[in-house]
């Protein structure tokens, strides 16, 4: 069958668009994406670390075998392939590359020996189809002990907050150990009430009578924990001799239980890189809040101490001022002080009433005198004289109180009686409500005695005339 040349050219022109339409579009090269630089800051299981590198670099990774050991990766400005190969060398992993797909698995003993003897270059890529090995089945006992629960973000944050509040409330005993920003070890033979670490690792080789908790680190137990074991943002490793009477949980990591470890409670593991980052962020925020709260509590304690110091200084100043006024009054006006004391002792109630009326009358008197220009000097004089004479009258009241104390007469002096009376009144004055009432009554009695005796100068009346019985003749 012959095809005419006239029909061949139009046929080719019509078929070329269909051929172009059936040609697959070019896809981005996975190896080119692997050369893009990434920054990795991760702490958790080795499997999650490899998954984090794959997600950040946008490459295809297949992981087989047991890769649940703890790992910490901190890399900056490196390619995803370089990050994978660095992790593989550090943790003895076999890495293969096939058409942009990276396969990682633990090395066998023979492969480790060969690498230690003479490291071999990576296997060159071949055009064969990728061979994906199936994941090994999870043993039944491990599946029963580790409950992989899908928790939402709010629930995880709430658990972290609640546990940190509980730890802060309970970790106040004399044998509680708390470390911030560093690792901690409970040594073999050592016994503590509880062990808490913020931003570090915790190793328990001895005995913990309460809980062992880590925020932002790994927790290893080879000793005995009578309470719970929790790791937030890290793994829990239970050694062969570990004994935990409570529950064991890990948020953002995994619970690795070796042969011989004993857990009486439940075992839960909420792993994954996303949960790990979420828990780490929540821990940092709670640590900042706890530091701010501790700083606020310290400021309140300092303010309280300063307030107490000022109160004690005010107490001493008041005592010194009243004692000085009373002592000077007894020194320069002994008769007036004696008269004031006698008036206080004879009629305390009447003096208190007069003092109350005098205090009430003083307010309008000052207001009236302030209106006039002539009265202003009198106002200033009253503002100085009234408190002064009231303080001396208060010292007289304190002297009468001190004189009633059971003190031997041989040791009783005017200074001692005055000091003891003032001390009793001022100490009682520190009692809420009752102290203010006692000081007010003593002040009113002192003011009333001053008013009634005119500051200890009571008039004695007119003297009787002397008349002789005999009249002059």
C-alpha positions as CSV (number, residue, x, y, z in Angstrom):
1,X,0.0,0.0,0.0
2,X,1.4,3.3,-1.1
3,X,0.9,6.5,0.7
4,X,0.7,9.6,-1.5
5,X,3.3,12.3,-0.7
6,X,0.5,14.8,-0.9
7,X,-1.3,13.1,2.1
8,X,1.9,12.4,4.2
9,X,2.8,16.0,5.1
10,X,-0.7,17.0,6.4
11,X,-1.0,13.7,8.4
12,X,2.3,14.4,10.2
13,X,1.3,18.0,11.0
14,X,-2.0,16.8,12.5
15,X,-0.4,14.0,14.6
16,X,2.3,16.2,16.2
17,X,0.0,18.1,18.6
18,X,-1.4,14.8,19.9
19,X,2.1,13.4,20.4
20,X,3.1,16.5,22.3
21,X,0.0,16.3,24.5
22,X,0.8,12.7,25.4
23,X,4.4,13.6,26.5
24,X,4.6,13.8,30.4
25,X,5.4,17.2,31.9
26,X,8.9,17.4,33.4
27,X,8.9,17.0,37.2
28,X,11.3,18.6,39.6
29,X,14.4,16.7,40.2
30,X,14.5,15.1,43.7
31,X,18.2,15.2,43.7
32,X,18.1,19.0,43.0
33,X,15.7,19.5,45.9
34,X,18.1,17.4,48.1
35,X,20.8,20.0,47.4
36,X,18.8,22.9,48.9
37,X,20.0,23.9,52.3
38,X,18.0,23.2,55.4
39,X,18.2,24.0,59.1
40,X,17.4,21.2,61.5
41,X,17.0,21.6,65.3
42,X,15.5,18.3,66.6
43,X,15.5,16.1,69.7
44,X,13.6,12.8,69.8
45,X,13.8,9.4,68.3
46,X,16.1,8.6,65.4
47,X,13.2,7.7,63.2
48,X,11.5,11.1,63.8
49,X,14.8,12.9,63.2
50,X,15.1,11.3,59.7
51,X,11.4,12.1,59.1
52,X,12.1,15.7,60.1
53,X,15.0,16.0,57.6
54,X,12.8,14.5,54.8
55,X,10.0,17.0,55.5
56,X,12.4,20.0,55.6
57,X,14.3,19.0,52.5
58,X,11.3,17.7,50.5
59,X,12.9,14.4,49.6
60,X,11.6,10.8,49.6
61,X,13.0,8.6,52.4
62,X,12.2,5.0,53.3
63,X,13.2,3.8,56.8
64,X,13.3,0.2,57.9
65,X,14.3,-1.6,61.0
66,X,14.4,-0.5,64.7
67,X,15.3,3.2,64.8
68,X,13.8,4.1,68.2
69,X,17.0,5.1,69.9
70,X,17.3,8.7,71.2
71,X,18.8,11.2,68.8
72,X,19.6,14.9,68.7
73,X,20.2,16.7,65.4
74,X,21.4,20.4,65.2
75,X,22.4,21.3,61.6
76,X,22.5,24.7,59.8
77,X,22.8,25.5,56.1
78,X,23.4,21.9,54.9
79,X,21.7,20.0,52.1
80,X,19.1,17.4,53.0
81,X,21.3,14.6,51.5
82,X,24.3,15.7,53.5
83,X,22.1,15.8,56.6
84,X,20.9,12.2,55.9
85,X,24.4,10.9,55.3
86,X,25.7,12.6,58.4
87,X,23.0,11.1,60.6
88,X,23.6,7.7,58.9
89,X,27.3,7.8,59.7
90,X,26.7,9.0,63.3
91,X,24.2,6.2,64.1
92,X,25.6,3.4,62.0
93,X,22.9,3.3,59.3
94,X,23.1,1.9,55.8
95,X,21.9,4.5,53.3
96,X,21.1,3.7,49.6
97,X,19.9,6.1,46.9
98,X,17.8,5.0,43.9
99,X,16.3,7.5,41.5
100,X,16.0,10.2,44.2
101,X,14.7,7.8,46.9
102,X,16.8,7.3,49.9
103,X,16.6,4.0,51.9
104,X,18.0,3.8,55.5
105,X,18.3,0.8,57.7
106,X,20.5,-0.3,60.7
107,X,23.8,-1.8,59.6
108,X,24.5,-5.4,60.3
109,X,27.5,-6.5,62.4
110,X,29.5,-7.4,59.2
111,X,28.7,-4.0,57.6
112,X,29.8,-2.2,60.7
113,X,33.1,-4.1,60.7
114,X,33.6,-3.3,57.1
115,X,32.9,0.4,57.6
116,X,35.3,0.6,60.6
117,X,38.0,-1.2,58.6
118,X,37.7,0.7,55.3
119,X,34.8,3.0,54.6
120,X,33.1,2.4,51.2
121,X,31.7,5.1,48.9
122,X,28.0,5.3,48.6
123,X,26.3,3.0,46.1
124,X,25.9,4.7,42.7
125,X,22.3,5.1,41.5
126,X,21.0,2.5,39.0
127,X,18.0,2.6,36.7
128,X,16.3,-0.3,38.4
129,X,12.9,0.2,40.2
130,X,13.1,1.1,43.8
131,X,13.0,-1.8,46.2
132,X,11.0,-0.8,49.3
133,X,11.4,-3.2,52.1
134,X,8.3,-3.7,54.3
135,X,8.4,-2.4,57.8
136,X,8.9,-5.1,60.4
137,X,5.8,-6.0,62.4
138,X,5.5,-4.6,65.9
139,X,5.8,-7.3,68.6
140,X,2.5,-8.0,70.5
141,X,4.0,-7.2,73.9
142,X,5.3,-3.8,72.7
143,X,2.0,-3.0,71.1
144,X,0.2,-3.7,74.3
145,X,2.5,-1.6,76.4
146,X,2.8,1.4,74.1
147,X,-0.4,3.1,73.3
148,X,0.0,5.5,70.4
149,X,-2.8,8.1,70.9
150,X,-3.6,10.9,68.6
151,X,-4.0,13.9,70.9
152,X,-4.9,17.4,69.6
153,X,-2.7,20.4,70.4
154,X,-4.9,21.8,73.1
155,X,-5.0,18.6,75.0
156,X,-1.2,18.2,74.9
157,X,-0.7,21.8,76.1
158,X,-3.2,21.4,78.9
159,X,-1.4,18.2,80.1
160,X,2.0,20.0,80.1
161,X,0.6,23.0,82.0
162,X,-1.2,20.9,84.6
163,X,1.9,18.7,85.2
164,X,4.2,21.8,85.6
165,X,1.8,23.3,88.1
166,X,1.6,20.1,90.0
167,X,5.4,19.8,90.0
168,X,5.8,23.4,91.3
169,X,3.3,22.8,94.1
170,X,4.8,19.5,95.2
171,X,8.5,20.1,94.8
172,X,9.1,22.0,98.0
173,X,10.4,19.4,100.4
174,X,13.8,19.3,101.9
175,X,14.8,16.3,99.8
176,X,13.4,17.4,96.5
177,X,16.0,17.9,93.7
178,X,15.2,20.4,90.9
179,X,17.6,21.3,88.1
180,X,17.1,24.1,85.5
181,X,19.1,24.2,82.3
182,X,21.4,21.3,83.3
183,X,21.2,17.5,83.6
184,X,20.7,15.7,86.9
185,X,21.6,12.3,88.3
186,X,20.2,10.5,91.3
187,X,23.1,8.3,92.1
188,X,23.0,4.7,93.2
189,X,22.2,4.4,96.9
190,X,20.8,8.0,97.0
191,X,17.1,8.6,98.0
192,X,15.2,11.7,97.2
193,X,11.5,12.7,97.5
194,X,11.1,13.8,93.9
195,X,13.3,14.7,90.9
196,X,12.5,17.4,88.4
197,X,14.6,18.7,85.5
198,X,13.9,21.7,83.2
199,X,15.9,21.8,79.9
200,X,18.2,18.8,80.6
201,X,18.4,15.1,81.1
202,X,17.6,13.1,84.2
203,X,19.2,9.8,85.2
204,X,17.7,7.8,88.1
205,X,20.1,5.2,89.4
206,X,18.9,5.4,93.1
207,X,15.5,5.7,94.7
208,X,12.8,8.4,94.1
209,X,10.0,8.2,96.6
210,X,7.6,10.4,94.5
211,X,7.6,11.3,90.8
212,X,10.5,11.7,88.3
213,X,9.7,14.3,85.6
214,X,11.7,15.9,82.8
215,X,10.7,18.9,80.7
216,X,12.7,19.3,77.5
217,X,15.0,16.3,77.8
218,X,15.4,12.5,78.1
219,X,14.8,10.5,81.3
220,X,16.7,7.3,82.0
221,X,15.7,5.0,84.9
222,X,17.8,2.1,86.1
223,X,16.8,2.4,89.8
224,X,13.5,2.5,91.6
225,X,10.7,5.1,91.3
226,X,7.8,4.8,93.7
227,X,5.6,7.4,91.8
228,X,5.2,8.2,88.1
229,X,7.8,8.8,85.4
230,X,7.0,11.5,82.8
231,X,9.1,13.0,80.0
232,X,7.8,16.0,78.1
233,X,9.7,16.7,74.9
234,X,12.0,13.7,75.3
235,X,12.3,9.9,75.6
236,X,11.9,7.6,78.6
237,X,14.5,4.8,78.7
238,X,13.9,2.0,81.2
239,X,17.0,0.0,81.8
240,X,17.2,-3.7,82.8
241,X,17.0,-3.0,86.5
242,X,14.3,-0.2,86.3
243,X,11.3,-0.5,88.7
244,X,8.4,2.0,88.4
245,X,5.4,1.6,90.7
246,X,3.4,4.3,88.9
247,X,2.7,5.2,85.3
248,X,5.2,5.9,82.5
249,X,4.6,8.4,79.7
250,X,6.4,10.3,77.1
251,X,5.1,13.4,75.2
252,X,7.1,14.2,72.0
253,X,9.2,11.0,72.4
254,X,9.0,7.3,73.0
255,X,9.1,4.9,75.9
256,X,11.9,2.4,75.4
257,X,11.6,-0.5,77.8
258,X,14.5,-3.0,77.9
259,X,14.3,-6.5,79.1
260,X,14.1,-6.8,82.9
261,X,12.4,-3.4,83.4
262,X,9.2,-3.5,85.5
263,X,6.3,-1.1,85.3
264,X,3.3,-1.6,87.5
265,X,1.2,1.2,86.0
266,X,0.4,2.1,82.4
267,X,2.8,2.9,79.6
268,X,2.0,5.6,77.1
269,X,4.0,7.2,74.3
270,X,2.8,10.2,72.3
271,X,5.6,10.5,69.7
272,X,6.1,12.5,66.6
273,X,8.1,15.5,65.6
274,X,5.1,17.9,65.6
275,X,4.2,16.9,69.2
276,X,7.8,17.3,70.2
277,X,8.0,20.8,68.9
278,X,4.7,21.7,70.4
279,X,5.7,20.3,73.8
280,X,9.1,22.2,73.6
281,X,7.4,25.5,72.9
282,X,4.9,25.0,75.7
283,X,7.7,24.1,78.2
284,X,9.6,27.3,77.3
285,X,6.5,29.4,77.8
286,X,5.7,27.9,81.1
287,X,9.3,28.2,82.3
288,X,9.2,31.9,81.4
289,X,6.0,32.3,83.3
290,X,7.3,30.5,86.3
291,X,10.4,32.8,86.3
292,X,8.3,35.9,86.1
293,X,6.1,34.6,88.9
294,X,9.2,33.8,91.0
295,X,10.5,37.3,90.3
296,X,7.1,38.7,91.2
297,X,7.0,36.7,94.4
298,X,10.6,37.8,95.2
299,X,9.5,41.5,94.7
300,X,6.5,40.9,97.0
301,X,8.8,39.4,99.6
302,X,11.2,42.3,99.4
303,X,8.3,44.7,99.6
304,X,6.9,42.9,102.6
305,X,10.3,42.9,104.3
306,X,10.8,46.6,103.6
307,X,7.3,47.3,104.9
308,X,8.1,45.3,108.1
309,X,11.4,47.1,108.5
310,X,9.7,50.5,108.1
311,X,7.0,49.5,110.6
312,X,9.7,48.5,113.2
313,X,11.6,51.7,112.6
314,X,8.4,53.7,113.1
315,X,7.7,51.8,116.3
316,X,11.2,52.7,117.7
317,X,10.9,56.3,116.6
318,X,7.5,56.7,118.3
319,X,8.8,55.1,121.5
320,X,11.9,57.3,121.5
321,X,9.8,60.5,120.9
322,X,7.2,59.7,123.6
323,X,9.8,58.6,126.1
324,X,11.9,61.7,125.5
325,X,8.8,64.0,126.0
326,X,7.8,62.2,129.2
327,X,11.4,62.2,130.6
328,X,11.8,65.9,129.8
329,X,8.4,66.6,131.4
330,X,9.4,64.8,134.6
331,X,12.7,66.6,134.6
332,X,11.5,70.2,134.1
333,X,7.9,70.0,135.2
334,X,7.7,67.3,137.9
335,X,4.8,68.9,139.7
336,X,2.7,69.2,136.6
337,X,3.5,65.6,135.6
338,X,2.5,64.5,139.0
339,X,-0.8,66.4,138.8
340,X,-1.5,64.9,135.4
341,X,-0.8,61.4,136.7
342,X,-3.1,62.0,139.7
343,X,-5.9,63.3,137.4
344,X,-5.6,60.2,135.1
345,X,-5.6,57.9,138.0
346,X,-8.6,59.6,139.7
347,X,-11.1,60.0,136.9
348,X,-10.1,58.3,133.7
349,X,-13.6,58.1,132.2
350,X,-14.4,61.8,132.7
351,X,-11.0,62.7,131.3
352,X,-11.7,60.6,128.2
353,X,-15.1,62.3,127.7
354,X,-13.5,65.8,128.0
355,X,-10.7,64.7,125.6
356,X,-13.3,63.6,123.0
357,X,-15.2,66.9,123.3
358,X,-12.0,68.8,123.1
359,X,-10.9,66.9,119.9
360,X,-14.3,67.5,118.3
361,X,-14.2,71.2,119.2
362,X,-10.7,71.7,117.9
363,X,-11.8,71.1,114.3
364,X,-14.3,74.0,113.9
365,X,-12.1,76.2,116.0
366,X,-9.2,75.8,113.5
367,X,-11.6,76.4,110.6
368,X,-12.9,79.6,112.1
369,X,-9.5,80.9,113.0
370,X,-8.2,80.1,109.5
371,X,-10.7,82.5,107.9
372,X,-9.3,85.5,109.7
373,X,-5.8,86.9,109.1
374,X,-5.2,87.4,112.8
375,X,-6.3,83.8,113.6
376,X,-3.7,82.2,111.3
377,X,-0.8,82.5,113.8
378,X,-3.2,81.0,116.5
379,X,-3.9,78.1,114.1
380,X,-0.1,77.5,113.7
381,X,0.4,77.7,117.5
382,X,-2.5,75.3,118.2
383,X,-1.1,72.8,115.6
384,X,2.2,72.8,117.5
385,X,1.0,73.1,121.1
386,X,-1.9,70.6,121.1
387,X,0.1,67.6,119.9
388,X,3.0,68.5,122.2
389,X,0.9,68.7,125.4
390,X,-1.1,65.6,124.3
391,X,2.2,63.7,124.0
392,X,3.2,64.7,127.5
393,X,-0.2,63.7,128.7
394,X,0.2,60.3,126.9
395,X,3.5,59.9,128.8
396,X,1.6,60.5,132.0
397,X,-0.9,57.8,131.2
398,X,2.0,55.4,130.3
399,X,3.6,56.2,133.7
400,X,0.5,55.4,135.6
401,X,0.2,52.1,133.7
402,X,3.8,51.2,134.3
403,X,3.4,52.1,138.0
404,X,0.8,49.4,138.4
405,X,3.1,46.6,137.1
406,X,4.4,44.2,139.8
407,X,8.0,45.6,140.0
408,X,9.9,45.7,143.3
409,X,10.0,49.1,144.8
410,X,13.8,49.0,145.1
411,X,14.1,48.8,141.3
412,X,11.2,51.0,140.4
413,X,12.4,54.3,138.9
414,X,10.5,57.0,137.0
415,X,12.3,56.2,133.7
416,X,11.7,52.4,134.1
417,X,8.0,53.0,134.9
418,X,7.6,55.3,131.9
419,X,9.5,53.0,129.5
420,X,7.5,49.9,130.5
421,X,4.1,51.7,130.2
422,X,5.0,53.1,126.8
423,X,6.2,49.7,125.6
424,X,3.0,48.0,126.7
425,X,0.8,50.6,125.0
426,X,2.7,50.6,121.7
427,X,2.9,46.8,121.6
428,X,-0.8,46.5,122.1
429,X,-1.3,49.2,119.5
430,X,0.2,46.8,116.8
431,X,-2.8,44.5,117.3
432,X,-5.4,45.1,114.4
433,X,-8.6,47.0,115.5
434,X,-8.0,46.4,119.2
435,X,-4.6,48.3,119.2
436,X,-6.1,51.3,117.4
437,X,-8.9,51.5,119.9
438,X,-6.6,51.3,122.9
439,X,-4.3,54.0,121.5
440,X,-7.2,56.3,120.8
441,X,-8.7,55.9,124.3
442,X,-5.3,56.6,125.9
443,X,-4.8,59.7,123.7
444,X,-8.3,61.0,124.6
445,X,-7.7,60.4,128.3
446,X,-4.4,62.3,128.0
447,X,-6.0,65.2,126.2
448,X,-8.8,65.4,128.7
449,X,-6.4,65.4,131.7
450,X,-4.4,68.2,130.1
451,X,-7.6,70.3,129.5
452,X,-9.0,69.6,133.0
453,X,-5.8,70.5,134.8
454,X,-4.7,73.2,132.4
455,X,-1.6,71.2,131.8
456,X,-1.0,70.3,135.4
457,X,-1.8,73.7,136.9
458,X,-5.1,73.1,138.6
459,X,-6.3,76.2,140.5
460,X,-6.6,75.6,144.3
461,X,-9.3,78.2,145.0
462,X,-9.1,81.4,146.9
463,X,-7.3,81.2,150.3
464,X,-9.5,81.7,153.4
465,X,-8.9,85.0,155.4
466,X,-7.3,84.7,158.8
467,X,-9.8,86.2,161.3
468,X,-8.9,86.4,165.1
469,X,-11.5,85.3,167.6
470,X,-10.9,88.3,169.8
471,X,-12.1,91.7,168.6
472,X,-10.1,94.7,169.4
473,X,-11.6,96.8,172.2
